[in-house]
């Protein structure tokens, strides 16, 4: 999202009125939930149940077909046994509504949905044991495999040709690298871009295509205690970055975000990779590109976070969560180099799988 003031700024009274008018619910409790581009509110109505009101930013709201496919994908995963949210119909029987409201920036239109509330805590708040990392990798592979079976008349909208968060579009970061002028990180980002162009792009024809969730991160995965001193995945959130991509992209994204929360980030790749390959083994081209793709996702996150802060300085704390930790991990991975990192990841994955 590249437009200042595109994110809505609904007040609690506007949220209460919207929930009452669209869904016939009287909110006894409304609380704001963190979000990157949109507004999310926890809703506890006196009529019972618990929900999340999701208000899309005004830019994404201009593409209702894309939001419709995302909503369908959530329902499709739920029907296939995965813990995804589903949208509830409003009093008109629609799963989404385009609302024109002035949030202080003039009258703008925002797509509004009421989603089921999933119990659990974000995976960022619990110990990332090797077993939980294994389950996370397996869940990501399962999710993309199910999404690939999805049928919808508007699937073509997922192509999103110039979507800047797609790992197919890393060169789109180049106009933003000036934000690091004088920062040692600039050299690393430029080097990763070069590696991407020379070692990933030529091999992309051998990657297997699929539909990516695209943001399987530590704040979008919920967990609950499993009764055996560990945790199980209880929720998958935020399908706003869904797009046509490749299986290996989802794996790289998953590894990168799980590294953010781990005390020894380099150790994350092996268990996640083992979980992924227990469901969907990689081919040789995918294996060879995994390291650079993980680094590429760090670059996306760090560069675009700095750009977003320039637009939304008031939201700096949330926007920079991943970036602040990611800078150190990216530098560490780059210094270790492809051969050493891959050796650790693939050997650990093989040992983990042997124990299963």
NORGIPE-V95916 format. One record per run of one state. SS is the DSSP state (alpha for helix, beta for strand, coil for the rest). FROM is the first residue (numbers start at 1). LEN is the number of residues. If there is no record, write none. Layout:
ss->SS from->FROM len->LEN
ss->SS from->FROM len->LEN
//
This chain:
ss->coil from->1 len->11
ss->alpha from->12 len->12
ss->coil from->24 len->3
ss->beta from->27 len->7
ss->coil from->34 len->5
ss->beta from->39 len->7
ss->coil from->46 len->5
ss->beta from->51 len->5
ss->coil from->56 len->4
ss->alpha from->60 len->3
ss->coil from->63 len->1
ss->alpha from->64 len->16
ss->coil from->80 len->4
ss->beta from->84 len->1
ss->coil from->85 len->2
ss->beta from->87 len->2
ss->coil from->89 len->8
ss->beta from->97 len->6
ss->coil from->103 len->4
ss->beta from->107 len->10
ss->coil from->117 len->4
ss->beta from->121 len->2
ss->alpha from->123 len->3
ss->coil from->126 len->4
ss->alpha from->130 len->18
ss->coil from->148 len->7
ss->alpha from->155 len->5
ss->coil from->160 len->7
ss->alpha from->167 len->14
ss->coil from->181 len->4
ss->alpha from->185 len->22
ss->coil from->207 len->2
ss->beta from->209 len->4
ss->coil from->213 len->8
ss->beta from->221 len->5
ss->coil from->226 len->5
ss->beta from->231 len->6
ss->coil from->237 len->6
ss->beta from->243 len->4
ss->alpha from->247 len->14
ss->coil from->261 len->4
ss->alpha from->265 len->15
ss->coil from->280 len->4
ss->alpha from->284 len->28
ss->coil from->312 len->1
ss->alpha from->313 len->7
ss->coil from->320 len->1
ss->alpha from->321 len->16
ss->coil from->337 len->1
ss->alpha from->338 len->18
ss->coil from->356 len->1
//
